[in-house]
Amino acid sequence: KNNLNVVRIGDLNSPKLPNINGFIDLTLKERDLNNDIDLLVNAKFHVGTLSGPINVPPLFGVPVLLTNSVRPHIQPLFPLSLSISKRCLSKKDKKYLSYDSFLKSKMSNEEMKRDFGDYMLIDNSPKEILYAVKDMLKLTNYKSNKEKIREYQKISQEYKKYLKSKSLEYLDPHLPLAPSFLKILD
């Protein structure tokens, strides 16, 4: 409905997805992966994880939405880019650990581990990703770069305010959380 297409790149062995109008799945057949660079360079924005080509789009001024971020407070800072991190769930009471408690814990320094005894890291839900994509659409739909930068600065300030309210202002600069994701925390 936004007059855009979604193009999925990745390995041939990627899980199949249903046919969706406007969704182009390039993982269904063998192809030259080097052609993905053209797609990344010409994208409105890139949605991905650290395991993919997340560093390529920013080299060409294309923002990214980093999903399922692990070690969120030490992720690279890309221009006009946002993130949403994995959530930490208590196995006992099935409640999420507050985001600030997660950032202060040793769990936030683990890249590959998911199970921490009483807690486990949970991937982003489709709803969290959808709302973060809507945040990226709003950010990237501004006509001028000045407007985009102003909106991004506003988002970054809100995230910094959140960090300060949780006594986390000492963290190195890193990707701000998508506004929709920041709203659901704690």
Salt bridges, closest charged atoms under 4 A:
ASP25 OD2 - ARG8 NH1 3.11
ASP36 OD2 - ARG31 NH2 2.95
ASP100 OD2 - LYS104 NZ 3.85
GLU111 OE1 - ARG71 NH2 2.77
ASP115 OD2 - LYS91 NZ 2.71
ASP123 OD1 - LYS86 NZ 2.51
ASP123 OD1 - ARG114 NH2 2.88
GLU128 OE2 - ARG87 NH1 3.29
GLU151 OE2 - LYS138 NZ 3.84
GLU151 OE1 - LYS154 NZ 3.38
GLU158 OE2 - LYS161 NZ 3.37
ASP186 OD2 - LYS166 NZ 3.36
